[in-house]
Amino acid sequence: FDISASQTITDKQTELAAFLPQNRKIWIMASTHQGDEALALSVLKELQTPHPELLLVIVPRHPERFQSVAQLCAEQQINTVTRSSKAGISDSTQVWLLDSLGELMAAYALSDIVTMGGSFSQIGGHNPLEPALFKKPIIVGHDMSNFTEVLQQLLDNQGIVQLAADSNSDVSQLLCEAVVNLLENDAVASELGSNAHQVVLSNQGASARTLAQVQELIS
């Protein structure tokens, strides 16, 4: 909970913003694992006609998968720009692949919608508090077992969207509907992000309180 936007992150945010046009809505699929990218690309294809302004930013969790994700985009004929190319994003760009390290937090700050990778399989999800710090609306899949307590607080405070775990449900369709709802309802997206941010704020100081209790036990 005791995360903050350091000057390094702010500087990185400025650096990344220089590559992005002002007229695009940015949806980040963060810390992706095998299967997450294909899911996001299927949703992107559904949304290309009603929301051509949508730019999908894919951030693979492991650097060794950068090339395979780029290959997947190429195979699906998705117009993709890689971060490593240092090229700008045009109106025709569909995916920005962040094949880089240490830039995800800054990317969160520039996004409009965040989906946490690793939550649609058996990975257990990744830290939703980071996008919450920037008041971003967050969507996760059924498996957030790595962050059970955090997830419950976010759910209790209407600060996150968790897609149903019903095995009969079409996860791609559920994700598509969730993204569309946030794209087309600014008030809903804003409230979701604000509620998530409030959860972060209400728990800040956790490190200091924990240390105080440890010191009391030692003494």
C-alpha positions, 0 to 999 in steps of 0.5 A: 500500500505504501507506494508513491509516484517518485520523480523517476516515474514522473520523468518516465511518464513524460518520456513515454507521453512524447510517443503518444497522440492526444486523441487516443484512448489507452487500454493497458493489458499489464503484466501479461502471461501466455493467453492474455495477449490473445484475449486482449487482441480478440477484444481489440478486434471487436472494438476497432469499428465502434472505437477506432480511437482505442490503443491497446498497450501490451506489457508482457511480464517476462522479457523472454516473451517480448519477441513471441508477443510481437510475432503473435501481433504480426500473425494476426495482422495487428498494426504494432509499434514496439517501444524498443523501436522508439517510433511514435504512435500514429492513428493507424497503430493498434498496439503499442508493445512495451518490450521494455523494463521499468516503465509499467508504472509510468504507463499506468499514469498515461492510461484510461483503462487497465486490465491486470494480466495473470488473472485469467488463468492460474497465475493469481494476478498482479498488483492492482494497487499500482494503477489504483495509485493513479486513479485508473479503472481496473478490470481483472479476471477470476483469479486474483489469489495472489492479492486476496485481501487487496481484491476484497477491499477494492471490491467492497469499495467499488474500486475494481471490476472482476469478471465472473468465473463462470466456466460457461461464460465467454471471457472475451465477451465479458472483457469486451463489455467491461472495456466498452462500459468504461470507454462509453461512461466517463463518470463510471470510469472516474468513480471506479478509479477514485474509489480504488485510489481511496483504498490505497490512501486509507491503507497508507502508513502500513509499513510504519505501523508494521514496524512499530508493532515489530519494535514493540514485540522486540522490546 
